[in-house]
């Protein structure tokens, strides 16, 4: 069944909870389609008055901030062994190459990696746990986490909702295009990260040059 068609059968309260929980779990470090659920729910809100976009955006924002905060706490306590464990459970998302790519982003951008990572599908699941593993000061993480959660979750909800209101008649026929755009954005960001991850893995696995005196 189409995601949006399925959501139409769900009561508004359940949609608020679903959005908050899915985005929260994704931000915590579990690979879930948080962006697709949020876009679908925002489109649905633009077509049905029963769903309040403000409440929807607030739930999405809360889920993003709380999920990232829990991920940070788990990462800080679990350390690098946690990343190795996640690599065994989710090898497609937590491979050595992906972790190396994300780690370089944190080393280069610091707290802004948490903020901008919110807008990239794969980095979204790394931000909280990796910030904890790398012992980023909590106050820096909190500022970037809150700002990123508000701008990404609240901004996505607002943009998709108002686009839906303006083009309601068009979206009733072609609402799937909104999902396609979200999926394409997610896939593009995923491919970019995967390419960098493969390059990082190859660099790590390449033998070091032997010195002339050895």
C-alpha positions in Angstrom: 0.0 0.0 0.0 1.1 3.6 -0.7 2.6 5.2 2.4 0.3 8.2 2.2 -2.8 6.0 1.6 -1.8 3.9 4.6 -1.4 7.1 6.7 -4.9 8.2 5.8 -6.3 5.1 7.7 -4.4 6.1 10.8 -5.9 8.5 13.5 -4.2 11.9 13.8 -2.9 11.2 17.3 -1.2 8.0 16.0 0.4 9.9 13.1 1.9 12.4 15.6 3.3 9.6 17.7 4.5 7.7 14.6 6.4 10.6 13.2 8.0 11.4 16.6 9.0 7.8 17.3 10.3 7.0 13.8 12.4 10.2 13.6 13.6 9.7 17.2 14.7 6.1 16.5 16.4 7.2 13.3 18.2 10.0 15.1 19.2 7.6 17.8 21.1 5.5 15.3 18.6 3.0 13.9 18.2 3.1 10.1 14.6 4.0 9.5 12.8 6.1 6.8 12.2 9.2 9.0 12.3 11.7 6.1 9.8 9.7 4.0 7.4 9.4 6.9 7.7 13.1 7.7 7.1 14.2 4.1 4.1 11.9 3.7 2.6 13.1 6.9 3.1 16.8 6.0 1.5 16.2 2.6 -1.4 14.5 4.3 -1.8 17.4 6.7 -2.1 19.8 3.8 -5.0 17.8 2.4 -6.8 16.9 5.6 -7.7 19.4 8.3 -7.7 16.8 11.1 -3.9 16.9 11.2 -2.4 20.0 12.7 0.9 20.9 10.9 2.1 22.8 14.0 1.7 19.8 16.2 3.2 17.5 13.5 6.2 19.7 13.2 6.6 19.9 17.0 6.5 16.1 17.3 9.0 15.7 14.5 11.3 18.3 16.1 11.0 16.7 19.6 11.7 13.3 18.2 14.8 14.6 16.3 16.2 16.4 19.4 15.4 13.6 21.9 16.6 10.8 19.6 19.9 12.6 19.0 20.4 13.3 22.7 19.9 9.6 23.6 22.2 8.6 20.8 24.9 11.0 22.2 24.5 9.5 25.7 24.8 5.9 24.3 27.8 6.8 22.2 29.6 8.5 25.1 29.1 5.5 27.3 29.7 2.8 24.7 32.7 4.4 23.0 34.3 2.8 19.9 33.2 -0.8 20.9 29.7 0.5 20.2 30.6 1.5 16.7 32.1 -2.0 16.1 28.9 -3.6 17.4 26.7 -1.4 15.2 29.0 -2.3 12.2 28.1 -6.0 12.9 24.4 -5.3 13.2 24.1 -2.8 10.4 27.0 -3.3 8.0 25.5 -1.3 5.2 25.2 1.8 7.4 28.0 1.5 10.0 30.8 0.1 7.9 34.4 1.2 8.6 34.3 3.4 5.6 31.1 5.1 6.6 32.4 5.7 10.1 35.7 7.0 8.8 33.9 9.5 6.5 31.6 10.7 9.3 34.5 11.0 11.7 36.5 13.2 9.3 33.4 15.4 8.9 33.3 15.8 12.7 37.0 16.5 12.9 36.7 19.2 10.2 33.4 20.8 11.1 32.9 20.1 14.8 29.5 20.9 16.1 28.3 22.0 12.6 28.7 18.4 11.5 25.8 17.6 13.9 23.7 20.5 12.4 24.3 19.8 8.7 24.3 16.0 9.3 20.6 16.3 10.0 20.0 17.0 6.3 21.9 14.0 5.0 20.2 10.6 5.2 23.2 8.5 6.3 24.8 11.2 8.5 21.5 11.7 10.3 21.9 8.3 12.0 25.6 8.9 12.9 25.4 12.3 14.4 24.3 11.6 18.0 26.2 8.3 18.7 29.4 9.6 16.9 29.4 12.9 18.8 29.2 10.9 22.0 32.0 8.5 21.0 34.3 11.5 20.0 33.5 13.2 23.4 32.2 16.4 21.8 31.4 18.8 24.7 27.7 18.4 25.4 26.9 22.1 25.3 28.2 22.3 21.7 26.3 19.1 20.8 23.1 20.4 22.4 23.2 23.8 20.5 23.8 22.1 17.1 21.2 19.3 17.9 18.4 21.7 18.9 19.1 24.1 15.9 19.4 21.2 13.5 16.2 19.5 14.8 14.2 22.7 14.5 15.4 23.7 11.1 15.2 20.2 9.5 12.1 18.8 11.1 10.1 22.1 11.5 11.3 23.4 8.2 10.5 20.3 6.2 7.1 20.1 7.7 6.4 23.8 6.9 7.7 23.7 3.4 5.9 20.5 2.4 2.7 21.6 4.1 2.5 25.0 2.3 3.5 23.5 -1.0 0.6 21.0 -0.5 -1.8 23.8 0.3 -0.9 25.9 -2.7 -1.0 22.9 -5.1 -3.6 20.8 -3.4 -5.5 19.9 -6.5 -2.3 19.0 -8.3 -0.9 17.0 -5.4 -4.1 14.9 -5.1 -3.2 13.4 -8.5 0.6 13.4 -8.2 1.3 13.4 -4.4 3.8 10.6 -5.1 6.1 13.1 -6.7 6.8 14.6 -3.3 7.8 11.2 -2.0 9.9 10.6 -5.1 11.8 13.8 -4.6 12.4 12.9 -0.9 13.6 9.5 -1.9 15.9 10.8 -4.6 17.4 13.3 -2.2 18.0 10.6 0.3 19.5 8.2 -2.3 21.7 10.9 -3.7 23.1 11.8 -0.3 23.5 8.1 0.5 25.5 7.5 -2.7 27.8 10.4 -2.1 28.5 9.1 1.5 29.0 5.5 0.2 31.4 6.7 -2.4 33.5 8.6 0.2 33.2 5.6 2.5 34.6 3.2 -0.1 37.5 5.6 -0.8 38.2 5.8 2.9 38.1 2.0 3.3 40.5 1.6 0.4 42.8 4.1 1.9 42.8 2.4 5.2 43.4 -1.1 3.7 46.2 0.0 1.3 49.7 -1.1 2.6 51.9 1.6 3.9 55.1 2.2 1.9 58.2 0.5 3.2 61.0 2.8 4.2 64.3 2.7 2.2 66.3 1.7 5.2 64.1 -1.4 6.0 
